[in-house]
Each structure stands twice: as structure tokens, then as C-alpha cells.
């Protein structure tokens, strides 16, 4: 097993002389095998090893047993030990997440912070068996090439030296060297999807082909090469179609299905979504016409007016507002603005130097004691400067083809239903700065 792990580490350039390695050590067979493997290289590569253990407080005495086991293992081998104890169940309820996801996020955050503190790499004990389970799990969800890549051997500062070693090989290694480990009883239940795959599905596939896990590893490596090509192609198309209104669907519609699936995966990654085949097919359809596809709670792929966007819809409209009373700063709905009042001569001097744009300026005398900064409301109306006609904000935004998902976040200055100024559009007919204006209010985004 050590030879196999060493070849993997060399192939992917995981370890260099003098590295600091943060080991995620649960106390199970896999992580203990990783611990002993890295310990065997400590003197040879002058490694600094730091163990991180998370007590999730999910299994009572068993979780405390694991903590003590790992701490003792580190003490006996002169390895630095870091502990994080967190009530994951309570945190998951607070965040309205599954305990599985919450626990994973907490672990990796702990690992990352420790790695940052010591400028180190993070070593996790993912195996070829874990990779096979991941690929099968992704297949059940209708994945594309990306899902078949499985678990990457290296991702950023995370290394996985055991990724080509099977769980059977790890157990044989621990048995041969009499390395102790603890058993997590939750891994023996069928409450989690991965456990059911491990206990019920993988054994059947290994009966068909005992080398199933190794074959999955080789396939994942081939798929990763294909995925890299698709990623490059998808990024090029996204860059070519990107606008401030979204991505041009006429460009997206011309790419083949494999590249389209990859670019959707890129767009949804920031929302922590792995799109399923059914989602990609539906997004493809709305790109050819218009409409919306819900990807998960309040996250939508929206295609309209020739543009595709991935958006997060707010549960309710923003009713926040702020009365204008001469303040120099405005913070509303996490948007920041600088407010300044200039006399007309100062304003024209700034205009000569192209310091202010027209749509940031408003005749100060237009503002009344009841004027407030807020977001649009039903019944709002705006008198257009050049045409001197009054339109509802809804009709104006439709005419200007402003995406519907952006309309509720556009700031306005209004006196009742009369809108005096609109962010990005400018003042109403009555608020235009004129030669006989005495003062000018300048509203600038505070970036």
C-alpha cells in the first residue's frame, strides 16, 4: 500500500521536501493509514505533520473515544495535534442544512484555517473505494463528464495520496502492521446514501469484476482529461457571450450538448449546485425560447430577452428605505453610495473634467422633506426627461429591457409615487440639472 501511495504522490507531485502537511484524521482505518504513510516519509522528506481532528458531537461517547484515540496516537508519535469540538447537529439546524453537509463544511474550514496558519497542504484519506462510490452516486443523479471524474487527486492545496488505494488494501495494510483504528458505527447503518452504496451496491459490482474500483479510478483519470478540454471550451464560450445583462443565448445555443452541460456546471458552481441531466435539458429548452428552471430552493436559471442568468430570488421584496436629510453616506440593502451637494459652478467644473456622469446628478431643489431612497413599489411613475412623458416604472423597465430579477434591487429617490431619480438611469424631467439650478445632488456608488 505504501508503494502504491508513494507512486500516486509522485505522479501528482503532492509532496516536496520541507512541506507542512495538515492531516485530517478521524481515527478510522483510512485516515490512520494516511497517518502512518505520511509518518513513514516524515524524516525522508523533512515533513512537518500536524493532525486536525473534529469531534462532531454526534455519537456521544463514541465521538469522545475517537478524539482520545487520535490525541494519544499523536502523542505517541510526536505529531502536533489540533482539536475542534462542534455541536454539528445544532449548527445544522441553525443553518437549515443537512448534518452531513454542515459537518463537511466545518471540517474543511478547520483544515483550511490551519493550513493557512502554517502555510501547509491538507492531506485527506479519500481512497479508490471512495472515488468509486462518488462516481456511482453521481451516475444515479444523471451526471455528465464532470461527475465521472470522481474525486480529484489534487485540488488546490488539498492532496489525496490514497486515492488509488482500495479500502481492502488499507485494511490489509493496517492488519499487517498491527495499526489500530476506531470504527464509526454510523458507517454501518443504511441511513446515508453513501453507506447504502458501500454496503449494498459496490459488493455486487465487485462480484462482477473484482477490479471494479481500480477500473473506476482509471476511467476517472481519462474523464478528467476530457473534462479539462470541455472546461476550456466552455469558458471560451462564456467569455464570448458574457454581457452585463447575462449570457447571450444565441451564442450558447450554437455549442454542442457536452460543452453546454459544462458551461452550465461552471455557472452553477458558485451556488454550490451540481446540475443534474434533467436540469441541463430544461435549461437548454428555455434558452431556445424563454422561461425559468428552478435548480434548488430559490435558485433559478432564467432565460428572457435573449439572455441567460443564474439568479437567487429573494423570499420577499425589499422594503428598506432611507429619508434624505443631507447625509454624505447612504447604505441600503448592502448597497453603498456617496452623496455630495455642489453649487452649480462646482458642478460644471467637475463636468468639464468628466468627473460625474449625467445619471448620477439631480437638481437639489427637486428634493422635498418627504423624499426617500428606496426600491420600486407598485404605482411608481417617472417622467422621462427628453420625451416629457410619464410612464410607470414597470413599463419603463420593460422598454429598457432591464432583467426582471434585477429590477427590485435598483435604487430610486422618490417623493411618494413620483420617482425623482433612478440608479443607472438618472433624474426625471423635473430633476434635470439646468443652467439656473443653484445646487446639485451627486449620487455615486461607493465602491
C-alpha positions in Angstrom: 0.0 0.0 0.0 2.8 2.4 0.9 4.4 1.8 -2.5 1.2 2.5 -4.3 0.5 5.7 -2.3 4.1 6.8 -2.9 3.7 6.4 -6.7 0.4 8.4 -6.6 2.1 11.2 -4.6 5.0 11.3 -7.1 2.7 11.2 -10.1 0.7 14.2 -9.0 3.7 16.0 -7.3 1.9 16.0 -4.0 4.8 16.2 -1.6 8.0 18.2 -1.6 11.0 18.3 0.8 10.2 20.5 3.8 6.4 20.6 3.3 4.0 21.2 6.2 1.1 18.7 5.9 -2.2 19.1 7.7 -3.7 15.6 8.2 -7.4 15.2 8.5 -7.5 12.3 11.0 -10.9 10.9 12.1 -9.3 7.7 13.7 -10.9 5.4 11.1 -8.8 2.9 9.0 -8.4 5.1 6.0 -7.2 8.2 7.9 -5.0 6.1 10.1 -3.4 4.5 7.1 -2.8 8.0 5.7 -1.2 9.0 9.1 1.2 6.0 9.0 2.1 6.6 5.4 3.0 10.2 5.9 4.8 9.3 9.1 7.0 6.9 7.1 8.0 9.9 4.9 8.5 12.4 7.7 12.3 12.0 8.1 13.0 11.3 4.5 11.2 14.4 3.2 11.7 16.5 6.3 7.9 16.9 6.7 6.2 18.8 9.4 3.0 16.9 10.3 0.0 18.5 12.0 -3.1 16.4 12.8 -6.5 18.0 12.8 -9.4 16.1 14.4 -13.0 17.3 14.5 -15.3 16.0 17.3 -18.8 16.5 15.7 -20.6 15.6 19.0 -23.0 13.4 17.0 -22.2 10.0 18.5 -21.9 10.6 22.3 -19.2 8.5 24.0 -18.1 7.1 20.6 -17.1 10.6 19.4 -15.2 11.2 22.6 -13.5 7.9 22.3 -12.3 8.8 18.8 -11.0 12.1 20.0 -8.9 10.5 22.8 -7.7 7.8 20.4 -6.4 10.3 17.9 -4.8 12.5 20.6 -3.0 9.5 22.0 -1.8 8.4 18.6 -0.3 11.8 18.0 1.3 12.0 21.5 3.0 8.5 21.0 4.4 9.6 17.6 5.4 13.2 18.5 2.9 14.7 16.0 1.3 18.1 16.6 -2.5 17.7 17.4 -5.2 20.2 16.8 -8.8 19.7 18.0 -12.1 21.3 17.1 -15.2 20.3 19.0 -18.5 21.5 17.5 -22.2 20.5 18.0 -22.8 19.9 14.3 -26.4 18.9 14.8 -27.2 22.2 16.5 -25.2 24.2 13.8 -27.0 22.3 11.0 -30.4 23.2 12.5 -29.4 26.8 12.8 -28.2 26.9 9.2 -31.1 24.7 7.9 -28.6 22.3 6.4 -28.1 18.5 6.5 -25.8 17.4 9.2 -23.6 15.7 6.5 -23.1 19.0 4.6 -22.7 21.1 7.7 -20.1 18.7 9.2 -18.1 18.6 5.9 -18.1 22.4 5.7 -16.9 22.7 9.3 -14.1 20.1 8.8 -12.8 21.8 5.7 -13.0 25.2 7.2 -10.9 24.0 10.1 -8.4 22.3 7.8 -8.1 25.4 5.6 -7.6 27.8 8.6 -4.9 25.5 10.0 -3.2 25.2 6.6 -3.2 29.0 6.2 -1.7 29.4 9.6 1.2 27.1 8.9 1.4 27.6 5.0 0.7 23.9 4.6 -1.0 21.4 2.4 -4.1 19.5 3.5 -4.0 15.6 3.2 -7.3 13.8 3.3 -7.8 10.0 3.3 -10.0 9.6 0.2 -9.5 6.2 -1.4 -10.2 4.4 -4.7 -13.3 3.0 -2.9 -14.5 6.5 -2.0 -13.9 7.5 -5.6 -16.0 4.6 -6.9 -18.8 5.4 -4.5 -18.7 9.0 -5.7 -18.9 8.1 -9.4 -21.8 5.7 -8.8 -23.6 8.3 -6.7 -23.1 10.9 -9.5 -24.4 8.4 -12.1 -27.6 8.0 -10.1 -28.1 11.8 -10.4 -27.7 11.8 -14.1 -24.2 13.4 -14.2 -22.1 14.4 -17.2 -18.3 14.0 -17.8 -17.6 16.1 -14.7 -19.4 13.7 -12.4 -17.4 10.7 -13.9 -14.1 12.4 -12.9 -14.8 11.5 -9.3 -12.6 12.8 -6.6 -9.6 14.7 -7.9 -6.1 13.5 -6.5 -5.2 17.2 -6.1 -7.5 20.2 -5.7 -5.8 23.5 -4.8 -3.8 22.8 -1.6 -5.6 19.5 -0.9 -3.8 16.3 -1.6 -5.1 12.7 -1.6 -2.2 10.2 -1.6 -4.5 7.2 -1.1 -6.8 7.9 -4.0 -5.6 4.9 -6.0 -5.6 2.6 -3.0 -8.7 0.4 -2.2 -10.3 0.1 1.2 -9.4 -3.6 1.2 -5.7 -2.8 0.7 -5.9 -0.3 3.5 -7.4 -2.8 5.9 -4.8 -5.4 4.9 -2.0 -2.8 5.5 -3.3 -1.9 9.0 -3.7 -5.6 9.8 -0.2 -6.5 8.6 1.5 -3.7 10.7 -0.9 -4.1 13.6 -2.0 -0.5 13.2 -5.0 0.2 15.4 -8.0 2.3 14.4 -11.6 3.0 15.5 -14.8 2.1 13.8 -17.5 4.8 13.3 -20.8 2.9 13.9 -22.7 5.4 11.7 -20.8 3.9 8.7 -22.5 0.6 9.3 -26.1 1.9 9.0 -28.1 2.4 5.8 -29.3 5.8 6.9 -27.0 7.6 4.4 -26.9 7.1 0.6 -23.2 6.6 0.5 -23.5 3.8 3.1 -26.1 2.0 1.0 -23.8 2.2 -2.0 -20.9 0.9 0.1 -22.8 -1.9 1.7 -25.3 -3.0 -1.0 -24.2 -1.8 -4.4 -20.4 -1.9 -4.6 -20.1 -5.5 -3.4 -22.4 -6.7 -6.3 -20.3 -4.8 -8.8 -17.1 -6.3 -7.4 -18.6 -9.7 -7.7 -19.0 -9.0 -11.4 -15.4 -7.6 -11.6 -13.1 -7.7 -8.6 -11.1 -4.9 -10.2 -14.1 -2.6 -10.3 -12.7 0.1 -8.1 -9.3 0.2 -9.9 -11.1 0.4 -13.2 -13.2 3.3 -12.0 -10.0 5.1 -11.0 -8.6 4.6 -14.4 -11.8 5.8 -16.1 -11.9 8.8 -13.8 -8.4 9.8 -15.0 -9.4 9.5 -18.6 -12.6 11.5 -18.0 -10.6 14.2 -16.2 -8.6 14.8 -19.4 -11.8 15.1 -21.4 -13.3 17.4 -18.7 -10.3 19.7 -18.9 -10.9 20.1 -22.7 -14.6 20.7 -22.2 -13.9 23.3 -19.4 -11.6 25.3 -21.7 -14.1 25.2 -24.5 -17.0 26.2 -22.2 -15.0 29.1 -20.6 -14.2 30.5 -24.0 -17.9 30.5 -25.0 -18.9 32.1 -21.7 -16.3 34.8 -22.1 -17.6 35.4 -25.6 -21.3 35.6 -24.6 -20.9 37.5 -21.3 -22.7 40.9 -21.0 -24.0 43.0 -18.1 -27.4 41.6 -18.9 -26.4 37.9 -18.8 -25.1 35.4 -21.3 -26.2 35.7 -24.9 -28.4 32.7 -25.6 -27.8 32.9 -29.4 -24.1 32.1 -28.6 -24.9 29.4 -26.1 -27.4 27.7 -28.4 -24.7 27.1 -31.0 -22.5 25.0 -28.8 -22.8 21.2 -28.6 -24.5 19.4 -25.8 -21.4 18.4 -24.0 -19.9 21.9 -23.9 -23.4 23.3 -22.9 -23.6 21.0 -20.0 -20.1 22.0 -18.9 -20.8 25.8 -19.1 -24.0 25.3 -17.0 -21.9 23.5 -14.4 -19.5 26.4 -14.3 -22.3 28.9 -13.9 -24.0 27.0 -11.1 -20.8 26.2 -9.1 -20.9 29.5 -7.1 -24.4 28.4 -5.9 -23.0 25.1 -4.7 -25.1 23.2 -7.3 -24.1 20.2 -9.4 -26.7 20.3 -12.2 -28.5 17.1 -13.0 -29.2 15.9 -16.5 -32.9 16.9 -16.2 -31.9 20.5 -15.3 -29.4 20.8 -18.2 -32.1 19.6 -20.6 -34.7 22.1 -19.3 -32.2 24.9 -19.4 -31.4 24.0 -23.0 -35.1 24.3 -23.8 -35.6 27.7 -22.1 -32.5 29.0 -23.9 -34.2 28.2 -27.2 -37.4 30.1 -26.2 -37.7 31.7 -22.7 -38.6 30.7 -19.2 -37.1 29.7 -15.9 -35.9 26.4 -14.3 -35.7 26.0 -10.5 -32.3 24.3 -9.7 -32.8 24.3 -6.0 -34.7 26.3 -3.4 -34.8 29.9 -4.7 -32.0 29.4 -7.3 -33.2 29.7 -10.9 -31.8 29.6 -14.4 -33.7 32.4 -16.2 -33.8 32.9 -19.9 -35.5 36.0 -21.3 -34.9 38.8 -23.7 -32.1 36.8 -25.3 -30.0 36.4 -22.1 -29.4 33.6 -19.6 -28.8 34.2 -15.9 -28.5 32.1 -12.8 -30.2 34.0 -10.1 -31.1 33.7 -6.4 -34.6 35.0 -5.8 -35.3 36.8 -2.5 -38.1 35.4 -0.4 -39.7 38.8 -0.2 -39.3 42.3 -1.8 -37.0 44.8 -0.2 -39.0 47.4 1.7 -35.9 49.1 3.2 -35.9 52.9 2.7 -33.8 55.9 4.0 -35.0 59.5 4.1 -32.6 62.0 2.6 -31.6 64.6 5.1 -28.2 65.9 3.9 -26.2 62.8 4.8 -22.9 62.1 3.0 -23.1 58.3 3.0 -26.0 56.0 2.2 -26.1 52.3 3.0 -29.3 50.5 1.9 -29.8 46.8 1.2 -25.9 46.3 1.3 -25.5 49.0 -1.4 -23.3 51.9 -0.6 -23.4 55.4 -2.1 -21.6 58.7 -1.6 -23.8 61.8 -1.5 -22.5 65.3 -2.1 -24.1 68.7 -2.7 -22.3 71.1 -5.1 -23.1 74.6 -6.2 -23.7 75.0 -9.9 -20.2 76.4 -10.7 -18.5 73.5 -8.9 -20.7 71.0 -10.7 -19.9 72.4 -14.2 -16.2 72.4 -13.4 -16.5 68.7 -12.5 -18.4 68.0 -15.7 -15.7 69.6 -17.8 -13.3 67.1 -16.2 -15.7 64.2 -16.8 -15.8 63.6 -13.1 -19.6 62.9 -12.9 -21.9 61.2 -15.2 -25.3 62.7 -16.0 -27.2 59.8 -14.5 -25.6 60.4 -11.1 -26.8 64.0 -10.8 -30.1 65.7 -9.6 -31.3 69.3 -9.2 -31.1 69.7 -5.4 -34.3 71.9 -5.3 -36.3 68.9 -6.6 -35.8 67.1 -3.3 -38.5 67.6 -0.6 -38.7 66.8 3.1 -40.6 63.6 2.2 -38.1 62.3 -0.4 -36.7 58.9 0.4 -34.2 56.5 -1.1 -35.9 53.1 -1.6 -36.7 50.4 -4.1 -39.5 50.3 -6.6 -43.1 49.9 -5.4 -46.3 49.3 -7.3 -47.7 52.5 -8.7 -44.3 54.3 -9.1 -44.2 56.7 -12.0 -41.4 58.5 -13.8 -41.4 61.5 -16.2 -38.9 60.9 -18.9 -36.5 63.9 -19.5 -36.3 64.1 -23.3 -39.8 62.9 -24.2 -41.5 64.6 -21.2 -44.0 61.7 -20.9 -44.8 59.9 -17.7 -44.5 56.1 -17.5 -44.9 53.5 -14.8 -41.6 52.1 -13.6 -42.8 48.7 -14.7 -43.4 49.9 -18.3 -40.1 51.9 -18.3 -38.1 48.8 -17.2 -39.8 46.7 -19.8 -38.9 49.2 -22.6 -35.3 49.4 -21.4 -35.2 45.6 -21.3 -33.9 45.5 -17.7 -33.9 41.9 -16.5 -36.8 41.2 -14.2 -34.6 39.7 -11.5 -32.6 42.9 -11.2 -35.5 45.4 -11.0 -36.2 45.1 -7.3 -32.5 46.0 -6.5 -32.4 49.3 -8.4 -32.3 52.2 -6.0 -34.7 55.2 -6.6 -35.2 58.5 -4.9 -38.9 59.2 -4.7 -41.4 61.6 -3.3 -44.5 59.4 -2.7 -45.1 57.6 -6.0 -43.2 60.3 -8.0 -39.8 59.0 -8.8 -37.2 61.8 -8.9 -34.1 59.7 -9.8 -33.3 56.1 -10.8 -30.0 54.4 -10.3 -28.3 53.9 -13.6 -30.9 55.9 -15.5 -30.7 59.3 -14.0 -33.1 62.2 -13.0 -36.7 62.7 -14.0 -37.7 65.6 -16.3 -38.2 67.8 -13.3 -34.9 66.9 -11.7 -32.5 67.6 -14.6 -29.7 70.0 -13.8 -30.3 73.2 -15.6 -28.2 76.4 -16.0 -30.4 78.2 -13.5 -30.1 75.4 -10.9 -28.4 76.6 -7.7 -27.3 73.3 -6.2 -26.8 69.7 -7.5 -27.0 66.5 -5.6 -24.5 63.9 -6.8 -25.2 60.3 -6.0 -22.2 58.0 -6.7 -21.7 54.3 -5.9 -19.3 53.9 -3.1 -17.1 51.0 -4.4 
